[in-house]
Every structure is written in C-alpha cells, then in structure tokens.
Amino acid sequence: MLGADGAGPVMMSGTRQRVLLAALALRPGRPVPVPDLVSALWGDEPPDSVHNALQVHISGLRKVVEPLGFPIVRDGATYTLACGISDVDVAMFEALVTRAQSLLRSAAPDQALEVLERAFTLASGPLLAGLDLTAWLEQTRRAIAERHVAARRDHVIALFRSGRAERAVEEARSLVADDPLDEASWSRLMAAQYHAGQPGAALETFHQARRTLLDELGVEPSPELTALQRDILNHKLPSPVTPPTLQGASLPTADLVGRGDLVERVLSAVGSHRLVTLHGLGGVGKSALCIAVVDRLKAAGRRVATTEFMQVSTPRDALESWCRALQLPIGDGDPTQTIARAGPCVLVADNAEQFDGFADLALALLSAAPEATVLVTARQAVGIGPEAAIVVPPLPSDPSGPSAAEELFVRHCRRARPGIDMEDSAADIRELCRLSGGLPLAIELLAARIRVSSPARLVEQLHRSPEALAALTTDRDPRRSIPAVVEWAANGCSPEARMLLRAMAEAAGLVSGHLVDSLSRSPQALMELVDAGLVTGPTDSDHFLVLPPVAQALGDSDGPTRDALLDAVTDLVRPPDGSQPSVRALLDDQSAVLRAVTLSCEAGHPGVLLPWLEPFWLATARVREGIRVLNGALESAHPDDRVALQVALGLLVVLTGEGDPDALEASLRAAETTPWYHSRLVVEGWCSVGCLHAAALRPEEVTRCAQEATTAAGHDPVLRALALGCSAAAADAAGDTEHAVDLGFRSVAELRGHGDPQDLVAALGRLVEPLVRLGRVAQARVNVDEMLELSARHPMGMGAVAVAAEAAVVELAEGGAAASIGMATTVLAKLDEVGCRTRHEVVALRCIALAHQQLGRPGLGARFLGAADEVAHRAGLHPDEPWALLFEPTLAALRAAPEFAENRLIGRSDPDGVVQRWLAAVANA
C-alpha cells in the first residue's frame, strides 16, 4: 500500500486497477460490498454498465495478484482479497498501533515504544501514492493520516513513560510544527517538557499555544489545556501520565450550549437560500438557536425583523409586525410592498406552525420581495419552493465525558438553586441527561426539580417510575410539557407513521434501519417521524431512536404494536429462508431483541425466539441472563420446544465451568428424533461436547464429536469450518500438534470468507497455543494481532475473553511479562463480571504465575499457580494438558523456588480469594 517491498514492484495496468487493489487490500481478508468498490473507482459518476466495468477490473486484478498467492473471492454482492493483516502495510500498521495502545494501558511503555517504532517503519512513504481519482481516496488518506498523528501522540507518551523525556520533547515539538492548531499536540509537548524537568519551558509553551490560537482562530485555549497549565504551575501533574485528549479549538457562539456547528450551518443556509426553516420537536431549542443566529446576523450588519406567530391572528398582523421591527411606515397600503421596497432583510417567523396560513403568506412575500429572506422556526418544514429545511436535533450526549446536555442541565440547576454543589453528581447528571433524550425542554423541567431534590434522588425516582418524566410541566404554561409537544407532533403524522412510532418505542432503545424496514412497509413513515423530531437518526451505524421522554409520553402500547415488534424480531432471528441468524443483526437491535424475548415469554411461546439466541447471549456476554431466561422458559415449554431450549441451555452452561458433556450429548441425541432441528445449534453443541472431552485429554471422544459435527454441518461452509475446529482439537488432544495447526488454518480460511467475526476470533484463538508449542511465536503474534483488530471493530462479548487470554500467552512467549499480566488480568476481570468459569481463567492464572516468576516474584507466582491448578481440577482439566508444556523452563524454575510449596498451597486452598484480592489491588493501584 505504501510502495514496493523487498520483492520489488508489481506491474499494474492503470490507475483504476491500483485503486481497486487499494480498496480491497485496506480490508484484508474481509468482504467489500460492490457499492463501496464502485464508489472508490468512480465516485458519484459510475458508468452506465458499472457492473460489467467492475467485473473487467476485477478480472484484470486477479491476473496480477492471484499468481502471488492472493485470490479474490466473490460472495454474492461482495469481493474479498484473501490476504492477512500482515500482508498489508496499512493494516499491519493499525494492528501494531492497537497493540501499542494495549501495552500502554498495561503499563508496558518500553514494549509499546518498540511496537510503535516497528509501525512507523511501515509508514515510510506517501499513502496511495499517485492515485487521485475519487473523493474516496482523499477521505481514506485523511483518515489514515489522522490515525498516524494519533500514533505519534502515543509515541510521545511511550517515550516519557519509559524515561526518554528528551526524545519525547523532540517528537512533541515535531507534532506541534506539523499542526500548530492542534491543542492535543501542544498538551503532549507541555507534559513532555514538564516530565523532562523543564516546567518553565512547559509554561512558555502554553503561552505560545495561546498566542497561536488567538492569532489564527481568535479563541482562547480550551479549559483542558488551561487546566494542564494550572497543574504544571502547582506541580500537581501526575508523573508520568497521558495528557488529556483535546479536541480542536472552536469559535464561541452566543450564549448557546452545544449548537456552534448548527449556528454556522444555518448562517450558511441564510446566505444561499431565501427560505430557511428550523424544524423539530417542540422544546428542542429551535427558538434559542434562532436567537443565536439573529445575534450573529445583526453583528454582521444585516437588517433583521422578528415576529412571534403565537401572537398573530391575520397575515396583515404578521406583515405589520415585521414592518415595525424594520422601522418601516405602516399605512393603509399593502405591507408586502412596503417590505419589498425596503431592500435586503431577514424576516424571522418564530413558531410559524401556530398560524394556519403561513405557507401562503411566505410564498406571497417571497414572490413580492426578491431581496427578502425568511427564517422560520416550526415543528414541520413549510414545504414550498427551494426551502432549506434544517432539523434541529436534541443535544448530543457523550458517555465518555461532559456533554452539551450536561452543561445545559447544570446551568438550569444553578438558576433554580444558586450555590448548589454539584461536584460529586457527574454520573447522576449524565444519567438524567440520557433519560431526557437531550431534549432541552426535558432538561429544563428536570433541572427545575433541583429546587427540592438532588440529581441522585431524581435518578432514583425516574428509574422507579419512568412515566414521571412525561408528567413534568411548568406552572406558567401547560403547553410546555412533554405530553403536549409529543401529542402535537404525532397528530401531524400519518397513521402509518404513528404506528411505526409506537412499535419503535416498544423496542425501548436504538433500532436499526433493517428492523425499521420490517416494522413498516411505508418508506415515508420514518421520514415523517424524523422530520417531526420524534425520532432521531440515522447514526453512523444506521440506527434510529425514539427519544426516552417521547416513548414515556406515548404510554402503554397495545396488542397490535407488540405483535408487530415480535413478528419483526422473529423474522430477524429466524429468517424465512432458513438461513442462520446474523449475530451482527442481533447486536444491531439488542434492546428490541430483549424486549421481544420478554413478550415471547409473556405470551407463552418461548420456542419462537429463545433457541436461536445463543449467539446473542455470547456476543453480549449475558451468559447468566441467558441461562436464567432459558431455565424459566423450560418450565412451560411445548415438548418440541424443550429440546431446542435444552441444547441452547447446555451451550451456555459450558461457559460457567459447570458443563456436563453427557447431559448436552443427550439433548443433541434427542434433537435427532424431534421435528425441531437447528443445524448451527447442533454443530455448536457437538463442538462444545468435544471441547469438554479435549480438556480431559480424551482424544477418541473428541474425534467422535468432530464426526457428529461434520455430519450435522452438511454443506454449509461456516458450519463445516466450525466442525474443522473440533477436528483440530481432536488432533491436538491426541498429541498431533502439526496436524491440529493445519486443520485450524483450514477452518480460519473458510471463516474469513463466510463466518461472523466472533467465529473467526474463536478459530484464530484456538491456533495460538499450538503455534507457541511448535515454536512459531511470530505466527501466533499475527493471529493475536488480527484478533485484537477484529475485537476493536466488532462487539465480542465472551469472545473478548479469548482474545485477551491468547494475547497474554503470546506476550509471555515474547518475554513481555508485564503486558502478559495486564492481558491476563483483563480475562479475570471479565469472567468475574459475567460470572463465568472457562478454561481461559486457568490460562490467565498460569500466565500471571509465570510472569511473576519472570519478574522475580516467585512467591506470588506460586500462589497463582496453585489457584490455577485448583480451578483446573474443578473444571475437569487433565493435569497433563498440553498448555503446561508451553513454558516448561519457567515452570521448573518456579517449582524450584524455596517459597513455592507454601504459597502454592495457599493459592490452591483459596483460588477465588487469590483472584479477588488481585483484582482489588489492580483497581486500587
């Protein structure tokens, strides 16, 4: 991607062929949809026969790359370049950067520094050099360039954390020189100078940053950068820590919270359109936004006149109001002509929906006064001429830090109760703003209750009685209540839109575009709801949300609404064509899925959904919840449903460390004699039974389970790949590690083309320990890097445990004891959180034990080894399990330590205590 490697350049036939290779290689081993390839090659101007043209370019590229060992695989409407992350410079760069960030979090700065410097060697040339064909290329360059800058910032952190303060200062200076307006780079330089023993230089750097921002942007440094200066002045900067991550400087806009970008957008629209409408749900802040825009227009010398249409009864009233504001004469003539003769002006119509004939009035005015611009606030777009209709959304929230909604809430609280101390209420304020949906009216109404309450009490009240939010109003204006604005907005929508609104509200959370399509056959319905401000979206991931206060104001749903949601989710989980459910689709609609599960159980039909949701429970790490729900459903299930429920239940119980291979096998045998059959559940069931036998070193039993899984898989490539993984486990249990690795890589190859990311991560993880045993640590590292990259892009749930466990093994094999402890601790914390006991717990405990030995702490190592041995014994793992062979020299040295026997006995007698004390110590460190 960045140029020729050691093998020399590869000749290609033209720019588009190179762009096509780039588009495929930037997603190594992952399917790329045809529309994405078309966009990369032709942008917004594809040729008439675009699919034929794409086929020609694909065919030509195949002739170039397939002889090099990189086939291009087509699957439906996608193409995949069959290569790994290590085959693509950019992908490998990003994987190394991800690993370095993990090392920094694990307090291993020296290793992070080494990994980052390896990454930078891959980024030694211009990205996609010589390719300037479509906007996609520029966007791609920009995105990767931003990641490169972020990696350089991490490099500064790694330098001063590892004691190389002078180099950290040099690198930070280079960052500032490359982008003097980037406050994050200034903060890195200040922190680096401080840790280099140059606090005076750090303070001077702050003043340089301030002068630069004032000269270039006309703004003061952000509060974060100012706080950093204050900490340096007071010598309170922790040493050494990551400097705060800062966003770019922004221009202040009036006394308005979180609307700066929107103000600029409206000003731009006023400059290019004659009719601009700010529309959205009542109470969303349209009028406040309009006031800020008017202030800016007046400051720029524009003539502006505002009329409040709640006080207007006739068109003439409105026109005369504008004339008075413009100081124009009012006589017996037509005020429209008076305005027309006045020249350029901006006429503001606030709350225009309150006047029935506004569209006709606006049309007549714009026709008669060619130099007038009309700026409107209304709950719906006016719908005439070349209107610039701008939806005013709720204030955004930010789970990671203070948001605009929180700032507005605090402002209102301090007006309602001056002097209130809110220093310790950040979490409660964030939750209140989430419950408000970011709707300024709801925020204002909640803040008013602070006069007689506290944020914590308000949160408790709303969690106990969610409907209380909908009951909030003001004494002075009953129209300023959540039910009033919701009723007004909903009544303006079609019956189809109102039905969709209720079904989406029933889902109680984010709803994917795919599920919206299942809930409504009218494409216009969703647009109506978004335009009315009742629904927000789409997000970057194509999701929509009914604001929580809107959902509460709608009240209880009816039977047809619940049936609609249940039917839509059932289609999602159990596709009509009999294909396997998509884990990605289930994750996209988590709240809707869980709500439908509740409805299914309430209706006495648990077999409709529950057996198909085993991947969902795993991907969301809700194993205990899944077990509870399945056990409850078994009590009243139909006999045919009971078999499916028992298989799904057995698969989840395996993850708690309490799995019974004989009970699970009995359920699988029962499945063969009932009308119910679900091939994926059956294949996964046999694979799970095989894994339990493999842990007990019973290779013949594992082989038998692999044969059963292969038979159940039929011709499905994903299921056959899962069965191959079971065969690999059988070979490993029999001691044929080379054959196990060969089968494992065949399973990975199949899953790269067809499987879910969760399946691929599991298959990659199963290969790590056999590879380390064979001495192929570098290949094991490639597998772990790919697992980390996949887990960064996809929710993994229980898969994240496998990723961290195998990463801990590889870090240990590479000599990274501290990083191994960090990864293994992540495993223990996650398993403790979800209440599960898996083989990965044993792996994590052994990694921590051996890492402590490598770090010269044999007493601690012996305790963790004792805990690992006891957990392994409880789980039925064979004491001669192949894992013990991975680090035999370190293990032998640990056992030879004088304090070994006593400390191992302590760990074995109380393994849970060892884990809990360790997690508490890490949390308090």
Beta strands, then each sheet from edge to edge (+ up, - down):
strand 1: 32-33
strand 2: 72-75
strand 3: 78-81
strand 4: 275-279
strand 5: 304-308
strand 6: 345-350
strand 7: 372-378
strand 8: 388-391
strand 9: 511-512
strand 10: 535-536
strand 11: 543-546
sheet 1: 1+ 3- 2+
sheet 2: 5+ 6+ 7+ 4+ 8+
sheet 3: 9+ 11- 10+
end
